[in-house]
Each structure stands twice: as C-alpha cells, then as structure tokens.
C-alpha cells in the first residue's frame, strides 16, 4: 500500500486526475505525539473535506490507566434482568444532577471552633431560658436546637406576648437606636461615588484602583440582593479630602474594564 | 460534585448496600423490588422481582454471587445475583427487618418483627454452599428480651463470635453467636435515649456506629461495647455509615416523614452530615434530598457514597478531589 502510493505520487500529473480519485496519498501521514507524563496524547491527521480542501484534525486524548477488579470487569458484561431487561423502561432512570452539590462546610475551613460551650459553669445559667422550647439553663433562644421547627410554627402573636417577659437586655435593639449610635455612625465624609463599574468589579478591585491616591477607609460595591450581581456603582471613602479630590480628577472618565468610569462626590446623606 | 440521581423506586428507600468490590450497589425500598445498579455510572442492571411487601434490608455475599433480602411480606429470600432469580425463601410469621451474612457467607442473621402474638426474634440460618442443599431450619433463635419492641438491626461481630443488635428499646446488645447467651448490654447512661434506627460496622469490624431518633449517633467498640464517641445532630438520625478511607462518619436523617408537610422546607434538614470520627466535629453537609435520608452507604473504596431518601431517589456522590484534603 505504501509503495503503491509512492509510485503514484512520483509520476503524478494533475491532468490524469479523475474527479473521484482518491487523493489521500497527497496528505502528510498521521502523527502521534505523546502520551506525556499527564497521559495526554495528541493525534494529528489530515483529511480532505467535502469541498476538497485539506483539513488538519488534531485529536487530544487523555490516556488513563486504571486497575479494575477482574470479576468487576466480568460483571460489566452481565445481561440486564428483571424490570431492567426492558430497555425502554430504563430511560430517564439515571440522571446526572444539573446542580453542582458541594460538601457545605459548617465553618469556613481554617477557622477554629469558638462556639460558646454550653452553660455548665457559667454564673447566671439559671437565667438562661429558651423562649422556644422553654428549657431552663440549657441554651439561649438563639441556640435552640428546635429553633427552625418551633419558630416557624409559632404565630407572631404568641411571640410578641412572650417577648416582654424575657430580660430587657435580651430584646433586640436596632444598632441605630443603641446608646452611642452617634459615634458608631459611619464616617460619611470624603465619600466618592463611582458609577459605571463593570459587573465583575468587586470591593478589592475598587480598593486597588483608589489606593494609589491615598488611604482608603472603605470601598463598597452595591450588590443586588436577588441576583448577587454588582449593580454597577460603588463608594470609596478617603481619609483626606485632598486625596479624594485627586482621585476624582484623575479617575473621572478613566477607562476601567472596557467601561468609562464616572467618579464624583457622593451626595451627602440626608438623615 | 455532581451526584447521579437514580429514580428506580417508586417508594421510600430503606437500605443501600455495596458489594465487596464496590462496583455494584443494591437498593431496597418500600416498593417490592430490590434493584441492582452499577456503582460508577448509576445504570440499572436489574431488579429482583418476587417479594410482596416492603423490602427492609439486604446483604450481598463476599463473592457477589448471592443476595439475601428481608421483607415485610414475612419472608427472607436468597437470590442469584446475576440472573435475578430467587432460589430459596425462608418464611417467618412476621416481617423480616434486617439480614446480614456472616464472614464466610455460611451463616446469616435475620431479625423478625413483633407481630400479632409473636415477639421480636433474632434467627441464625445456615446458608448452604449449593443452593440445592438449602434448608429452612434455624441454627439458633434468640427470643429478644425487647419483646414487643422491634429489633431494627442485627449484625455479626468479629469472627462471627457475637451478634450485635439494636432496636426500638434503645439498648444495644451483644449476644454469643454459639449459645445465644446475652453477653453485654449498653447501659442507660451511655446508651441512646430513643429507638435505634441504624447500625453500621467499620471496615475492619473493630467498632460500629449506631444512629438513633434521639438525634445522636454513637461509636462503640465492637468487643467491649464501650462508648467511644458521640456525634450530635439536630434532627433524628435514620442512617449512619463509617468511611473506610478517612476518619469520617456520615449520618443522615431528617424530620419525621409524617411531619414534613407541616413545617417550612428548611426545617427538614435533609442532608447527609459528615463528622470527623475522632474530633466528633461536624465537617459539613451534602444536601439534595427532599425527604429524610433513610439509607447511607460508603463505597468500600471510600471515594464515593450514596444516600437513599424518603423521596424515592438514590443519590450517588463521587467525591471531588478536595474532599480528600479536608482539614478541620
């Protein structure tokens, strides 16, 4: 076969060609590269396509060696039986989940367990009354093991009536109403609003972008709660007003991630 | 990981079992046909038709040639694994709850439920080498002191010397497999507070784990019946399994099936929870079922596990590589 094609290529003349003639002898031979240490093998082939053009096919194959149990291999070829013998019945029985399921960690890996140990030697454990399961001295309401069960069954009216009976310092006070809330109010000064951010921009990116102009106290990107996507704007707070002004001068109209940023003073919040 | 969903059963799953080589997975459900699956791709290989009631439990011989199933139709059947044909039926006067082959596959332990005037009992049957020679006689019958209480699981101890049982009265008992004498009992302090739902041995038979409706799973020494570890969950435990590869145990369960529709779906907590076997600390959970988990099994190679739920699905999970490097 090889000799045959050689001879043909030696005294080959285009004029002798017939339409249906096999042209394969004109093609470079098959080339195999690998397998390399990762088991990846490359096969390069040349073929003619329908229009008679030469096409290069590169096939990448991953070669994997597996040890299989001899009897398990034999069981592979077993005939189906029972209800499975009917091929039609098997359709749709086995599916691969479309959803990626993770082993959801209780705590982010690396962090230590510092959960408050259950009460035993706490002073005042007598005060510890769970408002859900009414157990005394075992756990706080927030740590009640039946929290989800009981709280979803409870109707709000009973929950309300039971609240005043608990110790006063137990009741939830929104941060804004707590004593000293004034001090805790975020420093709104020198706040710069950044518009037209790309969706991929996250807070660290923003910080990186603005840090060269001076110390940044806060970088914030507005995230849509439902879609988890960036809403396309954010805020950056600077320590000094001069730095902020420089950042505005420099970065307003700056091209970032294919978008032109708009940077301005954030409107002061009306309380 | 992307689990493989197997929907071969029309009713809740009751039990899952891998064969020794880890290439076959047997599933039992409250519909009447135990099913055989390939454990790698989840394709159905066959079903075992013949039972006339819920199938509670099964076991597979070490050479994967014979299957034993215990059913609520008051029979235990022996099957030829390859052809799917039953070749022998043991008849009991009450539902058979659990079955387990002894090491060597010459004996099997079967538990039967209390029913009408019968009390619960543990039966030891001889399994003949040749199916033709199989007889129905029991080698040993242990009338349980649990009496009217069900024995949910009985397995063989190391070297077939003992039988370990656990059931509705929350007491774990170790019996002498020869004489039928009660050797050990878990005491009230260490033991479970509510019915034991599941019992599973470690790969080397040195210890075993029990799961209970008291929301805990406990690890016990198989010889001395000393409590080694306790794993606390926040839902009743229906299924337990010990990883043969890593120091992990997985426990599954969930709110009682009858209460599921009365509460918010998040309250169910139908996840398979992984615990560090030694530190007793929860590692994480694998979600997916929309009913309580009734059955769990680790592949003998420890690289995949499957769970069966009240929802009728078997979910076969092949671990991602990062699972093997988990640090607490």
Interface residues (C-beta under 8 A of the other chain):
Chain A: X69 X71 X72 X75 X76 X78 X80 X81 X82 X83 X84 X85 X90 X92 X93 X94 X95 X96 X97 X98 X99 X100 X101 X102 X103 X104 X105 X106 X109 X110 X113 X145 X148 X149 X152 X153
Chain B: X1 X2 X3 X4 X5 X6 X7 X8 X21 X22 X23 X24 X33 X35 X36 X37 X38 X41 X42 X43 X44 X45 X46 X47 X48 X49 X63 X64 X82 X83 X84 X215 X234 X255 X262 X263 X264 X266 X267 X269 X271 X274 X281 X282 X283 X284 X285 X286 X287 X288 X315 X317 X319 X323 X326 X327
